[in-house]
Amino acid sequence: MAFELPALPYAKDALAPHISAETLEYHYGKHHNTYVVKLNGLIEGTPFAGKSLEDIVRTSEGGIFNNAAQVWNHTFYWHCLSPNGGGEPTGALADAINAKWGSFAAFKTAFNDKAVNNFGSSWTWLVKKADGSLDIVNTSNAATPLTDTSVTPVMTVDLWEHAYYIDYRNARPTYLDAFWALVNWKFASENFAK
């Protein structure tokens, strides 16, 4: 069964003014869709055909891995954003952030530092470790913490330039400000609870 481009959890203009409909049109409608199309072409007639996306990400390499991981990473990223997002987390996730960094402000500074200094096309992730504590990890290109069974992805920010260049050009820190205004803490909290 071929993969399909998953529907966005909101309208393409719903993240404005932080992320424009034009960015979503290209980022989701072109880039994300291209990964889906390429993945389908690469797995047709192979043992990967019929496997779940997660299984493909965890067991493939090369072009199949790159496209499968980018489909998964992008789908996860869209859910990390919400038109009604922003603010600060509550409950167990807030407690874990405070336990690790001392405050939400300190966590945000640490996350931004990792993201701003993550070289090239990349992702910055908040992950839950096996002991229940949190960490911030950077991955390059299509790499994803989904391949590391000792962590659970909680939230991510896409740092490939196509995620922000239309709206913010090369100003990654300004894009991160927009990201914080949109973070879907409900989704992040659900991931933390897993």
N, CA, C and O of each residue as an XYZ file, in Angstrom:
776
protein
N       0.849     -1.186      0.000
C       0.000      0.000      0.000
C       0.888      1.241      0.000
O       1.813      1.340      0.807
N       0.623      2.162     -0.873
C       1.425      3.374     -0.997
C       1.122      4.337      0.146
O       0.000      4.404      0.649
N       2.152      5.077      0.540
C       1.965      6.120      1.537
C       1.325      7.330      0.882
O       1.506      7.581     -0.309
N       0.574      8.074      1.682
C      -0.049      9.304      1.208
C       0.425     10.459      2.070
O       0.807     10.269      3.224
N       0.397     11.646      1.508
C       0.736     12.836      2.275
C      -0.309     13.012      3.369
O      -1.483     13.215      3.061
N       0.086     12.940      4.641
C      -0.907     13.086      5.707
C      -1.499     14.496      5.712
O      -0.810     15.470      5.406
N      -2.750     14.592      6.052
C      -3.385     15.907      6.128
C      -2.759     16.727      7.248
O      -2.405     16.192      8.299
N      -2.625     18.027      7.017
C      -2.190     18.920      8.087
C      -3.269     18.958      9.171
O      -4.453     18.813      8.866
N      -2.878     19.149     10.416
C      -3.881     19.229     11.481
C      -4.532     20.613     11.608
O      -5.203     20.897     12.599
N      -4.331     21.461     10.610
C      -4.886     22.820     10.583
C      -4.830     23.310      9.143
O      -4.193     22.684      8.296
N      -5.492     24.425      8.864
C      -5.465     25.009      7.521
C      -4.070     25.577      7.230
O      -3.326     25.909      8.152
N      -3.726     25.684      5.952
C      -2.391     26.163      5.576
C      -2.116     27.592      6.033
O      -0.957     27.979      6.179
N      -3.153     28.370      6.257
C      -2.941     29.754      6.702
C      -3.102     29.913      8.218
O      -3.042     31.030      8.732
N      -3.302     28.819      8.926
C      -3.642     28.888     10.352
C      -2.470     29.280     11.246
O      -2.685     29.713     12.379
N      -1.238     29.141     10.767
C      -0.077     29.454     11.606
C       0.405     30.890     11.420
O       1.332     31.331     12.099
N      -0.230     31.622     10.497
C       0.130     33.021     10.274
C      -0.263     33.845     11.502
O      -1.258     33.527     12.152
N       0.481     34.876     11.828
C       1.575     35.467     11.051
C       2.948     34.835     11.327
O       3.947     35.271     10.755
N       3.009     33.837     12.174
C       4.307     33.271     12.559
C       4.936     32.449     11.440
O       6.133     32.567     11.175
N       4.135     31.624     10.789
C       4.570     30.863      9.616
C       3.491     31.061      8.559
O       2.320     30.751      8.778
N       3.904     31.579      7.416
C       2.940     31.985      6.389
C       2.351     30.806      5.634
O       2.904     29.707      5.611
N       1.204     31.079      5.016
C       0.582     30.081      4.144
C       1.506     29.746      2.981
O       1.518     28.607      2.515
N       2.277     30.716      2.505
C       3.223     30.454      1.412
C       4.287     29.452      1.851
O       4.635     28.547      1.093
N       4.804     29.607      3.064
C       5.777     28.637      3.568
C       5.152     27.259      3.647
O       5.769     26.277      3.233
N       3.928     27.167      4.175
C       3.256     25.861      4.260
C       3.005     25.281      2.876
O       3.114     24.070      2.684
N       2.678     26.113      1.932
C       2.438     25.635      0.571
C       3.685     24.945      0.015
O       3.588     23.888     -0.608
N       4.843     25.541      0.241
C       6.089     24.939     -0.250
C       6.594     23.831      0.669
O       6.941     22.744      0.207
N       6.634     24.107      1.958
C       7.214     23.155      2.909
C       6.392     21.867      2.959
O       6.932     20.768      2.828
N       5.104     22.015      3.147
C       4.214     20.849      3.213
C       3.843     20.362      1.809
O       4.016     19.187      1.484
N       3.339     21.263      0.996
C       2.782     20.882     -0.297
C       3.808     20.424     -1.316
O       3.490     19.625     -2.197
N       5.026     20.915     -1.209
C       6.072     20.527     -2.164
C       7.103     19.602     -1.512
O       7.256     18.460     -1.945
N       7.814     20.073     -0.477
C       8.896     19.284      0.120
C       8.384     17.990      0.750
O       8.839     16.901      0.402
N       7.439     18.114      1.675
C       6.927     16.923      2.356
C       6.315     15.962      1.330
O       6.560     14.757      1.379
N       5.536     16.491      0.421
C       4.910     15.646     -0.594
C       5.953     14.936     -1.457
O       5.767     13.773     -1.816
N       7.039     15.616     -1.791
C       8.091     14.999     -2.599
C       8.714     13.811     -1.874
O       9.010     12.791     -2.496
N       8.914     13.934     -0.568
C       9.446     12.792      0.197
C       8.495     11.592      0.125
O       8.935     10.449      0.005
N       7.201     11.862      0.198
C       6.208     10.785      0.121
C       6.271     10.105     -1.249
O       6.311      8.878     -1.339
N       6.281     10.901     -2.296
C       6.306     10.365     -3.661
C       7.589      9.560     -3.894
O       7.548      8.456     -4.436
N       8.725     10.125     -3.480
C       9.999      9.416     -3.672
C      10.043      8.118     -2.871
O      10.521      7.096     -3.363
N       9.544      8.161     -1.637
C       9.525      6.947     -0.826
C       8.714      5.856     -1.515
O       9.158      4.712     -1.602
N       7.540      6.204     -1.999
C       6.709      5.208     -2.680
C       7.428      4.596     -3.879
O       7.346      3.389     -4.104
N       8.126      5.420     -4.641
C       8.868      4.915     -5.788
C      10.019      4.003     -5.392
O      10.311      3.021     -6.073
N      10.671      4.340     -4.278
C      11.825      3.554     -3.834
C      11.441      2.203     -3.225
O      12.201      1.242     -3.339
N      10.284      2.119     -2.588
C       9.934      0.860     -1.897
C       9.094     -0.085     -2.748
O       8.920     -1.254     -2.402
N       8.580      0.420     -3.850
C       7.739     -0.435     -4.704
C       8.511     -1.682     -5.115
O       9.619     -1.594     -5.645
N       7.919     -2.831     -4.867
C       8.529     -4.089     -5.250
C       9.673     -4.545     -4.354
O      10.402     -5.473     -4.707
N       9.838     -3.909     -3.209
C      10.891     -4.294     -2.267
C      10.256     -4.884     -1.011
O       9.041     -4.796     -0.833
N      11.066     -5.483     -0.141
C      10.524     -5.977      1.136
C       9.942     -4.873      2.026
O       9.213     -5.167      2.973
N      10.256     -3.602      1.731
C       9.720     -2.492      2.529
C       8.270     -2.173      2.183
O       7.553     -1.575      2.986
N       7.843     -2.569      0.997
C       6.455     -2.312      0.594
C       5.524     -3.027      1.575
O       5.700     -4.213      1.852
N       4.551     -2.314      2.089
C       3.606     -2.895      3.031
C       4.013     -2.757      4.488
O       3.214     -3.049      5.378
N       5.244     -2.319      4.753
C       5.667     -2.109      6.144
C       5.188     -0.742      6.625
O       4.885      0.144      5.826
N       5.128     -0.593      7.939
C       4.758      0.714      8.497
C       5.896      1.698      8.267
O       7.046      1.301      8.082
N       5.569      2.961      8.279
C       6.580      4.006      8.117
C       7.649      3.884      9.197
O       8.841      4.004      8.911
N       7.229      3.648     10.431
C       8.179      3.527     11.541
C       9.125      2.350     11.333
O      10.321      2.466     11.597
N       8.607      1.228     10.867
C       9.459      0.068     10.589
C      10.465      0.376      9.488
O      11.627     -0.020      9.580
N      10.029      1.072      8.460
C      10.940      1.431      7.373
C      12.049      2.341      7.896
O      13.222      2.133      7.586
N      11.680      3.350      8.690
C      12.685      4.266      9.243
C      13.700      3.493     10.079
O      14.902      3.741      9.984
N      13.227      2.568     10.887
C      14.110      1.849     11.814
C      14.985      0.791     11.135
O      15.990      0.376     11.711
N      14.631      0.346      9.931
C      15.356     -0.783      9.338
C      15.978     -0.491      7.973
O      16.568     -1.387      7.369
N      15.862      0.716      7.484
C      16.368      1.008      6.137
C      17.614      1.888      6.203
O      18.035      2.329      7.273
N      18.177      2.123      5.044
C      19.323      3.025      4.939
C      19.282      3.687      3.568
O      18.436      3.367      2.734
N      20.201      4.605      3.353
C      20.296      5.281      2.059
C      19.058      6.076      1.718
O      18.440      6.696      2.584
N      18.700      6.053      0.438
C      17.577      6.849     -0.039
C      16.251      6.469      0.579
O      15.411      7.334      0.829
N      16.050      5.180      0.828
C      14.790      4.764      1.459
C      14.709      5.366      2.860
O      13.682      5.927      3.241
N      15.801      5.248      3.629
C      15.801      5.839      4.972
C      15.576      7.342      4.904
O      14.724      7.871      5.618
N      16.325      8.036      4.057
C      16.227      9.495      4.003
C      14.797      9.952      3.733
O      14.300     10.858      4.403
N      14.143      9.344      2.772
C      12.784      9.764      2.437
C      11.770      9.333      3.493
O      10.878     10.104      3.848
N      11.901      8.106      3.998
C      10.975      7.651      5.043
C      11.120      8.498      6.305
O      10.123      8.905      6.902
N      12.347      8.757      6.704
C      12.578      9.556      7.907
C      12.059     10.975      7.730
O      11.501     11.552      8.664
N      12.235     11.540      6.548
C      11.742     12.895      6.325
C      10.211     12.932      6.307
O       9.615     13.913      6.752
N       9.577     11.887      5.805
C       8.106     11.826      5.893
C       7.706     11.792      7.361
O       6.825     12.544      7.778
N       8.347     10.921      8.157
C       8.000     10.801      9.574
C       8.320     12.085     10.334
O       7.488     12.577     11.097
N       9.517     12.630     10.134
C       9.928     13.851     10.838
C       8.968     15.002     10.556
O       8.548     15.709     11.473
N       8.625     15.185      9.289
C       7.726     16.288      8.942
C       6.329     16.087      9.524
O       5.732     17.035     10.034
N       5.809     14.883      9.454
C       4.482     14.624     10.015
C       4.480     14.916     11.508
O       3.535     15.515     12.022
N       5.521     14.501     12.200
C       5.657     14.780     13.630
C       5.750     16.286     13.879
O       5.092     16.810     14.778
N       6.564     16.980     13.085
C       6.749     18.428     13.221
C       5.428     19.187     13.068
O       5.147     20.095     13.851
N       4.616     18.828     12.072
C       3.346     19.551     11.887
C       2.484     19.465     13.139
O       1.777     20.415     13.475
N       2.538     18.333     13.830
C       1.746     18.171     15.046
C       2.372     18.894     16.242
O       1.704     19.111     17.254
N       3.629     19.260     16.131
C       4.297     20.029     17.191
C       3.871     21.497     17.170
O       4.194     22.258     18.082
N       3.149     21.884     16.126
C       2.701     23.269     15.966
C       1.183     23.336     16.070
O       0.478     22.395     15.703
N       0.697     24.457     16.574
C      -0.749     24.653     16.665
C      -1.066     26.137     16.575
O      -0.345     26.957     17.143
N      -2.144     26.497     15.863
C      -2.544     27.905     15.824
C      -2.848     28.449     17.219
O      -2.762     29.655     17.449
N      -3.204     27.560     18.148
C      -3.504     27.952     19.523
C      -2.367     27.567     20.467
O      -2.575     27.403     21.669
N      -1.165     27.423     19.913
C      -0.022     26.978     20.700
C       0.675     28.113     21.415
O       0.133     29.205     21.590
N       1.893     27.817     21.822
C       2.696     28.792     22.537
C       2.507     28.675     24.037
O       1.902     27.725     24.534
N       3.026     29.640     24.733
C       2.964     29.627     26.188
C       3.947     28.630     26.769
O       5.033     28.420     26.227
N       3.560     28.023     27.870
C       4.422     27.068     28.555
C       3.662     25.773     28.810
O       2.435     25.772     28.909
N       4.397     24.674     28.917
C       3.732     23.407     29.232
C       3.248     23.390     30.674
O       3.653     24.216     31.492
N       2.382     22.441     30.968
C       1.890     22.246     32.327
C       2.059     20.777     32.702
O       2.485     19.966     31.880
N       1.732     20.446     33.917
C       1.690     19.058     34.344
C       3.048     18.383     34.380
O       4.063     19.004     34.697
N       3.046     17.094     34.047
C       4.253     16.265     34.164
C       5.385     16.762     33.265
O       6.552     16.700     33.652
N       5.052     17.253     32.067
C       6.099     17.758     31.177
C       6.758     18.997     31.775
O       7.981     19.126     31.741
N       5.968     19.893     32.313
C       6.530     21.090     32.963
C       7.410     20.686     34.143
O       8.482     21.255     34.346
N       6.961     19.717     34.908
C       7.753     19.240     36.050
C       9.091     18.667     35.588
O      10.122     18.922     36.210
N       9.079     17.891     34.498
C      10.313     17.293     33.983
C      11.265     18.356     33.432
O      12.481     18.250     33.591
N      10.708     19.375     32.788
C      11.537     20.481     32.290
C      12.188     21.203     33.466
O      13.383     21.498     33.440
N      11.401     21.483     34.485
C      11.946     22.175     35.661
C      12.981     21.325     36.381
O      13.972     21.851     36.888
N      12.763     20.021     36.431
C      13.722     19.136     37.086
C      15.062     19.122     36.350
O      16.116     19.042     36.982
N      15.026     19.200     35.031
C      16.248     19.133     34.220
C      16.943     20.486     34.115
O      18.159     20.566     34.286
N      16.184     21.559     33.836
C      16.787     22.854     33.552
C      16.530     23.902     34.622
O      17.117     24.983     34.561
N      15.693     23.630     35.580
C      15.439     24.581     36.649
C      14.276     25.520     36.392
O      13.633     25.984     37.334
N      13.999     25.806     35.132
C      12.881     26.679     34.771
C      12.589     26.525     33.290
O      13.426     26.038     32.529
N      11.395     26.944     32.885
C      11.057     26.925     31.471
C      11.968     27.867     30.699
O      12.404     27.540     29.596
N      12.261     29.036     31.267
C      13.126     30.010     30.593
C      14.505     29.419     30.320
O      15.063     29.618     29.241
N      15.054     28.700     31.280
C      16.376     28.080     31.092
C      16.310     26.981     30.030
O      17.226     26.846     29.220
N      15.236     26.202     30.033
C      15.041     25.187     28.996
C      14.973     25.828     27.623
O      15.641     25.375     26.693
N      14.183     26.868     27.486
C      14.021     27.536     26.197
C      15.363     28.075     25.696
O      15.668     27.978     24.507
N      16.151     28.635     26.594
C      17.484     29.127     26.225
C      18.371     27.983     25.753
O      19.074     28.111     24.751
N      18.339     26.866     26.474
C      19.156     25.701     26.097
C      18.711     25.131     24.750
O      19.545     24.780     23.915
N      17.404     25.041     24.542
C      16.875     24.521     23.281
C      17.275     25.437     22.128
O      17.735     24.966     21.088
N      17.099     26.742     22.313
C      17.464     27.700     21.268
C      18.944     27.628     20.950
O      19.332     27.691     19.784
N      19.778     27.497     21.977
C      21.221     27.422     21.769
C      21.577     26.205     20.910
O      22.366     26.306     19.971
N      20.986     25.060     21.245
C      21.231     23.847     20.452
C      20.734     24.043     19.016
O      21.415     23.659     18.066
N      19.555     24.637     18.860
C      18.956     24.799     17.534
C      19.738     25.800     16.677
O      20.003     25.538     15.503
N      20.101     26.926     17.251
C      20.830     27.944     16.489
C      22.186     27.407     16.041
O      22.658     27.741     14.954
N      22.806     26.590     16.861
C      24.145     26.077     16.563
C      24.136     24.710     15.879
O      25.193     24.111     15.680
N      22.960     24.216     15.522
C      22.845     22.950     14.803
C      23.184     23.243     13.345
O      22.454     23.968     12.669
N      24.277     22.687     12.864
C      24.808     23.055     11.556
C      23.965     22.497     10.411
O      23.562     21.333     10.419
N      23.715     23.348      9.443
C      23.116     22.919      8.191
C      21.685     22.437      8.300
O      20.950     22.826      9.207
N      21.299     21.586      7.367
C      19.949     21.020      7.322
C      19.821     20.029      8.461
O      20.533     19.026      8.516
N      18.896     20.324      9.378
C      18.908     19.571     10.626
C      17.590     19.719     11.376
O      16.669     20.413     10.945
N      17.541     19.035     12.515
C      16.387     19.040     13.411
C      16.903     19.156     14.839
O      17.960     18.612     15.160
N      16.174     19.856     15.695
C      16.459     19.845     17.130
C      15.236     19.254     17.817
O      14.099     19.620     17.522
N      15.498     18.327     18.746
C      14.445     17.519     19.377
C      14.490     17.630     20.883
O      15.566     17.702     21.475
N      13.334     17.644     21.498
C      13.201     17.372     22.929
C      12.813     15.906     23.013
O      11.823     15.485     22.414
N      13.601     15.121     23.764
C      13.333     13.691     23.885
C      13.240     13.292     25.346
O      13.841     13.909     26.226
N      12.468     12.241     25.574
C      12.390     11.627     26.905
C      13.297     10.404     26.903
O      13.185      9.529     26.044
N      14.191     10.360     27.874
C      15.104      9.233     27.986
C      14.421      8.089     28.747
O      13.353      8.275     29.329
N      15.035      6.926     28.736
C      14.449      5.734     29.350
C      14.162      5.937     30.837
O      13.235      5.332     31.375
N      14.953      6.785     31.505
C      14.741      7.025     32.936
C      13.666      8.079     33.205
O      13.412      8.425     34.359
N      13.033      8.590     32.144
C      11.965      9.574     32.291
C      12.430     11.019     32.266
O      11.608     11.935     32.238
N      13.733     11.233     32.277
C      14.253     12.606     32.207
C      14.264     13.082     30.752
O      14.082     12.293     29.825
N      14.477     14.355     30.579
C      14.456     14.968     29.255
C      15.862     15.310     28.787
O      16.783     15.453     29.592
N      16.013     15.439     27.488
C      17.255     15.904     26.897
C      16.934     16.607     25.587
O      15.864     16.412     25.010
N      17.860     17.416     25.131
C      17.763     18.095     23.843
C      18.827     17.484     22.948
O      20.003     17.450     23.308
N      18.415     17.000     21.781
C      19.367     16.394     20.856
C      19.222     17.019     19.470
O      18.130     17.397     19.046
N      20.339     17.113     18.789
C      20.373     17.575     17.408
C      20.577     16.390     16.481
O      21.323     15.463     16.797
N      19.913     16.426     15.344
C      20.161     15.451     14.292
C      20.407     16.215     12.993
O      19.935     17.338     12.818
N      21.142     15.595     12.102
C      21.459     16.209     10.807
C      20.677     15.518      9.696
O      20.325     14.342      9.786
N      20.424     16.277      8.666
C      19.739     15.766      7.479
C      18.443     15.074      7.869
O      17.582     15.708      8.478
N      18.270     13.795      7.542
C      17.019     13.096      7.843
C      17.071     12.322      9.150
O      16.080     11.702      9.538
N      18.207     12.346      9.833
C      18.347     11.555     11.059
C      17.244     11.910     12.055
O      16.794     13.053     12.133
N      16.823     10.898     12.815
C      15.681     11.048     13.710
C      15.895     10.213     14.968
O      16.475      9.130     14.895
N      15.439     10.696     16.113
C      15.539      9.877     17.327
C      14.640      8.645     17.295
O      14.727      7.798     18.183
N      13.793      8.535     16.301
C      12.946      7.347     16.169
C      13.792      6.077     16.056
O      13.327      4.989     16.396
N      15.025      6.213     15.582
C      15.906      5.051     15.422
C      16.623      4.676     16.724
O      17.315      3.658     16.778
N      16.463      5.482     17.755
C      17.111      5.232     19.054
C      16.047      4.747     20.031
O      15.226      5.535     20.499
N      16.058      3.461     20.337
C      15.009      2.896     21.186
C      15.120      3.340     22.649
O      14.236      3.040     23.451
N      16.190      4.046     22.999
C      16.335      4.505     24.385
C      15.687      5.864     24.632
O      15.690      6.353     25.762
N      15.128      6.483     23.581
C      14.477      7.786     23.743
C      13.131      7.801     23.040
O      12.875      7.018     22.125
N      12.271      8.719     23.496
C      10.971      8.963     22.876
C      10.931     10.415     22.417
O      11.106     11.310     23.244
N      10.708     10.684     21.137
C      10.587     12.075     20.689
C       9.384     12.752     21.358
O       8.285     12.197     21.382
N       9.601     13.938     21.892
C       8.547     14.710     22.548
C       8.098     15.854     21.648
O       6.901     16.069     21.458
N       9.071     16.592     21.090
C       8.758     17.652     20.133
C      10.004     17.935     19.309
O      11.113     17.555     19.684
N       9.806     18.607     18.181
C      10.932     18.949     17.320
C      10.697     20.271     16.628
O       9.567     20.747     16.514
N      11.796     20.857     16.165
C      11.733     22.006     15.265
C      12.563     21.656     14.037
O      13.691     21.174     14.144
N      11.984     21.906     12.878
C      12.629     21.654     11.589
C      13.568     22.816     11.304
O      13.138     23.968     11.253
N      14.851     22.514     11.119
C      15.842     23.555     10.879
C      16.404     23.526      9.462
O      17.404     24.184      9.172
N      15.761     22.765      8.581
C      16.113     22.873      7.175
C      15.679     24.272      6.714
O      14.640     24.766      7.152
N      16.442     24.898      5.860
C      16.114     26.273      5.453
C      14.735     26.390      4.815
O      14.103     27.442      4.909
N      14.259     25.330      4.170
C      12.928     25.432      3.549
C      11.831     25.626      4.593
O      10.715     26.010      4.245
N      12.128     25.368      5.860
C      11.142     25.555      6.932
C      10.917     27.022      7.257
O       9.871     27.389      7.793
N      11.889     27.860      6.938
C      11.776     29.256      7.379
C      12.268     30.312      6.398
O      12.094     31.504      6.654
N      12.876     29.915      5.283
C      13.528     30.900      4.427
C      12.560     31.890      3.786
O      12.906     33.059      3.619
N      11.376     31.457      3.428
C      10.413     32.387      2.815
C      10.041     33.495      3.799
O       9.962     34.666      3.427
N       9.814     33.117      5.047
C       9.373     34.093      6.049
C      10.517     34.839      6.731
O      10.384     36.023      7.042
N      11.633     34.162      6.963
C      12.683     34.734      7.816
C      14.058     34.768      7.169
O      15.043     35.112      7.823
N      14.133     34.416      5.894
C      15.414     34.342      5.185
C      16.402     33.506      5.993
O      16.107     32.356      6.315
N      17.565     34.056      6.326
C      18.563     33.270      7.047
C      18.550     33.540      8.559
O      19.513     33.212      9.252
N      17.477     34.129      9.066
C      17.386     34.503     10.489
C      16.783     33.356     11.302
O      15.629     33.422     11.724
N      17.564     32.324     11.512
C      17.093     31.158     12.262
C      16.596     31.545     13.665
O      15.568     31.021     14.095
N      17.284     32.442     14.398
C      16.773     32.809     15.728
C      15.376     33.437     15.686
O      14.570     33.207     16.587
N      15.086     34.216     14.661
C      13.757     34.825     14.537
C      12.711     33.750     14.246
O      11.597     33.805     14.765
N      13.072     32.778     13.420
C      12.189     31.634     13.163
C      11.908     30.883     14.465
O      10.778     30.457     14.700
N      12.920     30.720     15.306
C      12.705     30.034     16.579
C      11.727     30.798     17.462
O      10.936     30.180     18.174
N      11.764     32.126     17.433
C      10.766     32.912     18.165
C       9.361     32.571     17.678
O       8.436     32.431     18.478
N       9.209     32.438     16.367
C       7.912     32.065     15.792
C       7.514     30.663     16.230
O       6.352     30.411     16.548
N       8.486     29.748     16.245
C       8.226     28.378     16.679
C       7.650     28.365     18.090
O       6.659     27.679     18.340
N       8.249     29.107     19.017
C       7.778     29.102     20.407
C       6.359     29.644     20.531
O       5.627     29.258     21.442
N       5.967     30.529     19.629
C       4.600     31.066     19.651
C       3.576     30.042     19.184
O       2.373     30.248     19.347
N       4.047     28.931     18.600
C       3.156     27.936     18.012
C       3.253     26.552     18.650
O       2.485     25.662     18.287
N       4.172     26.350     19.585
C       4.398     25.003     20.123
C       3.097     24.413     20.669
O       2.377     25.050     21.438
N       2.825     23.198     20.255
C       1.631     22.464     20.672
C       1.995     21.650     21.923
O       2.410     20.496     21.824
N       1.834     22.260     23.082
C       2.219     21.597     24.335
C       1.328     20.404     24.656
O       1.748     19.488     25.363
N       0.120     20.408     24.149
C      -0.755     19.243     24.353
C      -0.150     18.020     23.667
O      -0.081     16.946     24.265
N       0.287     18.176     22.421
C       0.927     17.078     21.686
C       2.224     16.655     22.371
O       2.483     15.462     22.531
N       3.036     17.625     22.775
C       4.298     17.305     23.448
C       4.032     16.547     24.753
O       4.737     15.590     25.070
N       3.031     16.969     25.494
C       2.695     16.299     26.755
C       2.224     14.869     26.520
O       2.553     13.967     27.290
N       1.454     14.665     25.454
C       1.010     13.308     25.108
C       2.208     12.421     24.770
O       2.244     11.254     25.160
N       3.180     12.963     24.054
C       4.384     12.191     23.720
C       5.201     11.899     24.973
O       5.754     10.808     25.119
N       5.277     12.871     25.875
C       6.025     12.670     27.116
C       5.381     11.574     27.965
O       6.077     10.842     28.669
N       4.063     11.460     27.901
C       3.334     10.469     28.704
C       3.499      9.036     28.181
O       3.129      8.088     28.874
N       4.046      8.864     26.975
C       4.184      7.526     26.388
C       5.239      6.712     27.110
O       5.486      5.561     26.748
